[in-house]
Amino acid sequence: MTARVPIGIVMNGVTGRMGYRQHLVRSLLAIREQGGVPLRGGGRLWPELVLVGRNEAKLRDVAARHGLTEWTTDLAAALARPDVSVYFDAQVTSEREKAIRLAIDAGRHIYTEKPTATTLSGAVELARAADAAGVRHGVVQDKLFLPGLRKLDRLVRGGFFGRILSVRGEFGYWVFEGDWQEAQRPSWNYRAADGGGIVVDMFPHWHYVLEQIFAPVRAVTAHVTTHIPQRWDEDGQPYDATADDAAYAIFELDGGVVAQINSSWAVRVNRDELVEFQVDGTEGSAVAGLRRCRVQHRASTPKPVWNPDLPSTDDFRSQWQEVPDNDVYDNGFKAQWEMFLRHVAEDAPYTWDLWSGARGVQLAELGLRSAREGRRVEIPELAP
């Protein structure tokens, strides 16, 4: 029997939607169900979980549901345990920075959801503190592991597009206000004081997608708004939505690539998936979503003619070719957890660190400045 190598993980924020579904159930519990994470030298890493949160009743319920016995509302006590080496944070954004700093001071390796802080200065200080403490640190960048974007990345690396000209992204869906139908997202997402807002939430995603698949982002021009000014919370009480719920942005990338991405929680979906990116290049184009990716090569591009006086006979969607999987795609959150745990245990590569997270916060902060000042904003280099 392969030996288990325990690795203690403090999980803070597992009573929330993302912390519970993606990180606890579909990642770490799934890793335990498969027998752990195999190591190069033999043995399998076995996550030993300590659940942390502010609501004792919810924590007790989550632990009991999954046969877990270690949970507490005392973060400092959890971090002080000698059998713990990793701290994970999926709390509301406004609580994240101080908790990560506490974990760094306790000498724990850091793995966290994004954004890593509510301000660029806070994000940079976390990265510097983690480097100074000598702890490993990583940030969740789940969109890179979506099957559709992995296929898109494969096309880019294979030179399918020739010279890439532009990227157009559409993300979002209608989030119900909460009065006559329950909202699909928590109310704190729409309160600026709690770290809410679609720019703070989504621009860090767009940063790593653009940077990792295409090229570094050099400038941003954004228009940000709150389309729905009043919503209803989990208790059915009305509240003022003080955070932005839609952002319309142009990102300028190295090499002259222009990316336009619309992000909205006040849009009704008329596309195949909740997020889609169209990439156009001199040799071909692609449309990628969560799972699918379709292409149209230069040689098979049709030649439409503008004539508004006659109905079009072209079925444009049928003129695209499906990109095959050519691989088995595991849950992206789980795959990234396995990579980070190997990074901690055996120094396996892991590039998405707190500095990468800080660059995402930087793009969000400068996007908000662009919207506030009504101008294009260049993005300075941000490095350790």
N, C-alpha and C positions, 0 to 999 in steps of 0.2 A: 504494500500500500504506500502511495506517495505521501511523504511527510507534509503536514500542514505547517506553514510559517505564519503565525498570527501577526496581524498589523492592526493596531488600535486606531479607530477613526471616530472623532467627535463630529457628529452631524447636527448642525444648528439650522433650524428652519424646516424640519421634515413634516410639519403639520400644514405647510402651505402646498399649493397645487404642484409647482415644479419640484420642490424638495421631496415631496412624497412620491408622486407618480414616476418621475424620470430618474431621480437620483437614488431614492431608497428602494422602491419596488423593482423598477426596470433595469437598475444598474447594480447596486451592491447586493441586494437579495438575489438577483439573477446570477451574479458572480458566485455567490455561495451555493446556489442550486447546481451550478455547473462544476462545482468542486474546487473553486478558487481560481487564481490566476497563475498559470504555469511560469516558472522561473527558468532562466538559462541553465543554471547549475543543478537543476532538480528541485523538487519540492513545489508546493503551490501556496501562493499568498492567500491567506484566509482573513477577510475583513471581520474584525471584532468591533461591533458598533455600540457607541454611546450616544443616545438621542438626547438633544438639548432643545429647549424651547421655553416660551414664556407662559404657556397655558398647560398647567399640570394635568387637567382632565383630558385634553386632546392628546398629550404625550402618552399618558397611560393607555388610552384607547389604541393608538397606533402601535405601541409596543406589544400590547396583548394580542392584537390582530395578527401579528407576525411572529409571535413566540420570542420576542426580545425582552430581556430582563434589565438591561442597563439604560436608565434614562434619568434626567434631572433637569431642574430649572436653574441650576447654579452653574453657569458657564465656567467661572474661575475654578470651581472644584473639579469639573470634568477635565479641564486643561491641565490640572495639577496631577492627574493620575499618572503613575509611572508606566502603565501599560498602553498609553496613548502616544502616537507619534504624528498623526495627521489631523488637521482641523479643516472641516468643510463648512462653507457658509452659503445658505440659500435663503437668508432672511429678507425682509423688506430692505430696500437699498439704504434707507436712512440709518439703519442699525448696523450696517456691515463694517464700516471702516473701524469703528472702535473695537468691535469684536475681533477682527483680524489682527489689529495691533496688539490686543491682549494675547492672542495665540502666538504671535511672533515673539513677544516678550517671554512667553513660556517655552520657547524653543521648539514649537511644533511646525511641521511642514504645512504649507497653506495650499488648499485647493478651493476655489470659490466661483460662484456665479458672477456674472457681470451685470451692471457696471461695478467695478471694484470700490468706487467711492462716489460721493455726490459732486466732488470738485476735482479738477485736474491736480491741484496742489496736494489734495489728500491722496489721490491715486499714486502720485509720484513718491510721496513720503512713505507709503506702504511698500512700494517696490524697493526703495533705498533701505528701509528698515529690514526687509527680508534678506536682501543681499548682505547687509552688515551682520545680520545674525547667523548667516551661513545656512539658512533653511531652504529647502526646495519649495518652489512656488509655481502654481499653475492656475489658469483661468479657463473656464468652460467656453468652448467655441464650437458649439454643437452643429451649427449650420454647415460647417465644412464636412461633416460626416453624413449629410443627407444623400441618399442614392442619386438624386438628380444632380446635385452639385458635384458629387464625386465623378459622375460621368462628364459633366462640363469641364472639370479640372483636367480630366483625361484628354479631352479634345484640345484644350489649350496647350498642354504639355506635348501633345502629338503634332502640333503645328497645323491643325485643321483649318483655323480661321485665316491663316496668312497674317497680314497686319490687322490687328483688332482696332476697329474704329470707335465702337460705342457699346455701352451696356445700358439696358433699360430694365428697371425692376418695378414690379407692382406687388406690394404687400398689404394685406389687411382684410378686414371683414367687418360686418356690422356687429358691434357690441351693444346689446340691448341696454337701455337706460336704467332698467331695474324697477320701473313702476308697474308696467303691465306684464312684463316678462323678466325673469331673473337675469341679471348680467352674467356673462361668461367669464369676466375678469374681476379680480378683487377691487374694491372701491379705492384702496390706497393708490392704485395705478393712476387715478385721476386727481390726486391731491399733490400739489407741488411740494408742500411742506413735508410730505412723507416720502419724497424721492420719486414721485410719479411723473408721467409724461412719456409720450411716444419717442421723442428725440433721445432722452436719456436711456430709454429701453432699447431702441432699435438701431441707433447710429453706431454703437459699439459692435453690433452684429455686422452692419454694412461695412464697417472699417475692416474687420478681419476677412470678410468674404472678398472685398476688393483687393486688399493687400496681399492675401495669400494666393488667390487664383489669378489675379490680373497684374496689378502694379500698385506701388504706394500711392496714397492719396495726397495731393499737393495743395488743393484749394477746395473750398466749399461755398456754395451760394444756396441759401435755404429760405423758404417761407414756412412759417410755423403758425398754427392756429388752434383754437378750441372750438370745434364745430358745435358740440353739445355742451352748453354751459351748466346744465343741471342734471344730476343723476340721483339714483336712489341706492343706498348702501345695503349691506347684508341683512340689516334689521328692518328694511323697508322705509328708512327715513331719508328724506331728500337732503342733498348737500350740494354745495357749489363745486363744480369741476374747475379747479384752479390750474390744472396741468394741461398741456397741449395734447390733443388727441389725433392730430394729423400734421404731417410734415412733407413738403415737396422740395426736393433737393437736387442740385447738380454738383457732382463731385468730379474734379479734374485730376486725372491720374498721370503718372509718368508715361512718356511716350506719346502724349497727345490723346490718350483714350478719354472719352467723356462718358460719365455714368450719370443717368437720371433715375432716381428712385423715389417713388411715391409710397408713403407709409401712412396708413389710416385705420383707425378703429371706428370710422363713420363712413364706410363704403360697402356697398352690396356687391357680392362676388359675381362677376361674369367672366370667369377664366377657368381653366381646368384645375388649378390648385391655389391654395391660399397665398402662396408666394410664387412668382415666376420671374425669371430673368431672360431677356432676349439679348444675345450677343451677336453683333454684326461685324464681319471682317471682309477683307478684300477677296478671300477665297471661299467663304461660306458663312452661314449663320446657324445659330442654335437657340432653342427655347428650352430652358430647364426649370423644373419645379421641385417639389419635395422629393418625388420619386422618379418622374419621367424626364426624358431629355430627347428632343427631336432636332434633326438637322436638315439643312438644305444647302447642298454644295453649289458652287458657282456653275458647274456644268449642267445642273438640273434646275437652275433658277428660271421660272417662267418669265414671260415678257408681257405683263399687263399694260393696257393702254387706257388712259383716263378718258372716260366718256360717260358723263352723268345722265345722258339722255336715254341710255339703254341699260337694262338690268345686266349685272355681271353674270357670266356663265362659268366663271372660275370657282372651283371649290378649293380655296387657298390652303385650308388646313390639311387636305388630303395630299398636298404636294410636298409634305415633309416626311422624313424617314425616322423611324424610332431607333434610338441608340440602344443596343443590347446591354444587359447587365454585365455579363462577362465576369461576375464576381458574386459572392454572397455578402449581403450587407447586414451587419448586426445593428442593434440599437446604437445610435451615435453617441448617446450619453454614456452607455456602458463601455463602448470601445474606448472612449477618451478616459474614463476611469481606469481601465486596465493599463493604458499607456502611462498615466500619471503614477499609479501604484508601482509599476515597474521602474519608473524614473526614481522614485523614492528608495525602492528596495535594491536595485542593481544598476543605477545610473544609466538606465536606458534613455534615449533621446526624448526630449519634450520641449518644444520651442515656444509654446503659448503661455508665457509667464506673466507676472504682474506688470512688466514693462509693456507687453502687448496689450494687457488690459488698460493700462494708463493711456496708450495711444487711442484706444476706443473712447475713453472718457474725454480725451482732448478733442476728438472729432465732434462729439456731442456738444461740448462746451462752445467750440468755435462755430458749430452750426447754429446754436442758439444766439450767439453774438451776431452772426450774419443776418439772422431774421430780425433781431432787435435793431440793428443799425442799417438794415436795408442795403447790404453791400456784399461783394465777394471778399472772402477772408482766406488768406494764404495760411498753410499749416506748417509751422516750423518743425525741424527735426527734433525728435524726442528720444533720447538714448540714455543708458546708464551713465 
